[in-house]
Each structure stands twice: as C-alpha cells, then as structure tokens.
Amino acid sequence: MPCLRIPRRPREFAARLPSRNDSAPLARSFLRAYLAGLPRGERYSDIGELLLGELVTNAVRHSDAPPDRLIEIRFAVVADRLRLEVHDAGTGRPALRPSVDPEDEHGRGLLLVDELAERWGCCPRAGGIGKFVWVVISPAPGFTELVFGRSPRLVTV
C-alpha cells in the first residue's frame, strides 16, 4: 500500500520582538517565510507585509509601554483569510485621524490598514496589560484569476 504523504502546513506563527524600529523589517521577513510555506501563500504577501510593517511601527512609535517591553506578532491563515496580530503593553488605542495634511509625511498608517484590510480592530490583551491590533486580509487574486476569471485548476492550456 503506497504511503500518502500529507504536506505539513504552518498553522500559526508567533514571535516576540524588541520594541525598536528595526523590528518591522524583521516581522515582515517572518511573514514572508511563513507564507512561503503555504500553498498560494503569495496571494497575501504584498498587503500582509505592508500592513504588518505599519502595525509593528505603530506599536514601536506610539506605545506608552516601557521601552524594555517586547512586541508580539502572530499570524495564521484561517478560512482563506490571513489574520495578523501585533501585541504591545501600551494603554493607548489606535484611532483613524479624520484628515491628514497632504504635506505631512506621517499619519497614514491606519488609513492604509483601514483601506486594505477586510476588517481590523483593537482588543485588550488577556491579563489586562496592553492591547493587540488585528487585521484580516483577503487573498489577492492570482494571475489566472485576473486574466481568466477562474481558478488555476480550471484553466487548461
């Protein structure tokens, strides 16, 4: 009887990072590696990396937590959606700015999150210390879906 080999898929990823500016590129590289292990994980890469970088940067720059506190990142694909979470020990909650001056070089991160995520929000952490901001991202269509309007399995050449 032949052995059926079922590929292992990463279920959930979690890591703790220092509260420093160089943690955003590191978080994006972790997400890139995680998605590379998933079938068609590249459908989440562009938006996922952008939004994860924004959330980590916000946690580093805007948290009122002591600088020695770590930031935790978590991600998983559930029901064909990528869920990203960024945890920090700060008390503040993110809020969309009503208007951003076109000349201002900062303040657009949450606008990107609001526009590109399917859903997003902020919740208190278990134990009452800090919060986590989460986003849910829909998969971007692949090349065949864009060109042919259907799944690659249905496209014959």
C-alpha positions in Angstrom: 0.0 0.0 0.0 1.5 3.3 -1.0 2.2 5.9 1.7 0.2 9.0 1.2 2.4 11.9 2.3 0.4 14.9 3.6 2.5 18.1 3.5 2.8 20.0 6.7 1.3 23.5 6.7 2.3 26.0 9.3 -0.7 26.7 11.4 0.1 29.8 13.5 3.3 31.7 13.9 4.2 33.8 16.9 7.3 35.7 17.9 8.4 38.3 20.4 10.5 41.2 19.1 12.2 44.2 20.8 10.3 47.5 20.7 12.8 49.0 18.2 12.4 50.5 14.7 14.3 47.5 13.1 11.6 45.1 14.3 9.3 46.0 11.4 11.6 44.6 8.7 12.2 41.5 10.8 8.5 41.0 11.3 7.9 41.3 7.5 10.7 38.7 6.8 9.0 36.3 9.3 5.7 36.7 7.5 7.3 36.2 4.1 8.9 32.9 5.3 5.6 31.8 6.8 3.6 32.5 3.6 6.3 30.8 1.5 5.4 27.5 3.3 1.7 27.8 2.3 0.2 26.7 -1.0 -0.5 30.0 -2.8 0.6 32.0 0.3 2.0 34.6 -2.1 -1.6 35.9 -2.5 -1.3 37.5 0.9 2.3 38.8 0.7 2.1 42.3 -0.6 -0.8 43.6 1.5 0.3 41.4 4.5 3.8 42.7 4.6 2.7 46.3 4.2 0.1 46.1 7.0 2.2 44.1 9.4 5.0 46.7 9.0 2.6 49.5 9.7 1.2 47.8 12.8 4.7 47.0 14.2 5.9 50.5 13.5 2.8 51.9 15.3 3.4 49.7 18.3 7.1 50.8 18.5 6.5 54.6 17.9 3.2 55.2 19.7 3.1 52.8 22.6 3.4 54.3 26.1 4.9 51.0 27.4 8.4 50.9 28.9 11.0 50.6 26.2 12.2 47.2 27.5 8.8 45.6 26.8 8.6 43.3 23.8 6.1 43.3 20.9 4.5 40.1 20.0 3.5 39.3 16.4 1.1 36.5 15.5 -0.2 35.3 12.2 -2.3 32.5 10.8 -4.4 31.7 7.7 -7.9 30.7 8.7 -10.8 30.1 6.3 -8.8 31.5 3.4 -8.0 34.8 5.2 -4.7 35.9 6.7 -5.0 37.2 10.3 -2.2 39.4 11.7 -1.9 40.5 15.3 0.5 42.9 16.9 0.6 42.9 20.7 2.1 45.6 22.9 2.0 46.6 26.5 0.8 50.1 25.9 -2.5 51.6 27.1 -3.4 53.7 24.0 -5.8 52.6 21.3 -5.3 53.3 17.6 -7.6 55.7 16.0 -8.1 56.9 12.5 -7.2 60.6 12.0 -10.1 62.4 10.5 -7.9 64.2 7.9 -4.3 64.1 7.0 -2.4 67.1 5.7 -1.2 66.2 2.2 2.2 67.7 3.1 2.5 65.6 6.3 4.9 62.6 5.9 3.4 60.7 8.8 -0.1 59.6 9.9 -1.3 57.5 7.1 -0.6 54.0 8.5 -4.0 53.4 9.9 -5.6 54.8 6.7 -3.8 52.1 4.8 -4.9 49.5 7.3 -8.5 50.7 7.0 -8.4 50.7 3.2 -6.6 47.4 2.6 -7.8 45.1 5.3 -11.0 43.3 5.1 -11.5 44.0 8.8 -9.4 45.3 11.6 -9.7 46.2 15.3 -8.1 46.6 18.7 -8.7 44.4 21.7 -7.3 44.3 25.3 -4.8 41.6 26.0 -5.6 38.7 28.3 -4.5 39.6 31.8 -5.3 43.2 31.3 -1.8 44.5 30.3 -1.7 46.2 26.9 -3.6 45.6 23.7 -3.4 43.9 20.4 -4.3 45.2 17.0 -5.5 42.7 14.5 -6.3 42.7 10.7 -7.9 40.2 8.4 -6.7 40.2 4.8 -8.4 38.6 1.9 -6.2 36.8 -0.6 -5.3 38.8 -3.7 -6.3 37.0 -6.9 -3.6 35.2 -8.7 -2.6 35.8 -12.4 -5.1 33.2 -13.8 -8.0 34.7 -11.7 -7.2 38.2 -13.0 -6.8 37.1 -16.7 -9.3 34.3 -17.0 -11.7 35.0 -14.1 -11.3 31.5 -12.6 -9.2 29.2 -10.5 -5.9 27.8 -12.0 -7.2 24.3 -11.6 -10.0 25.1 -14.0 -7.7 26.7 -16.6 -6.5 24.3 -19.3 -3.8 25.3 -21.8 
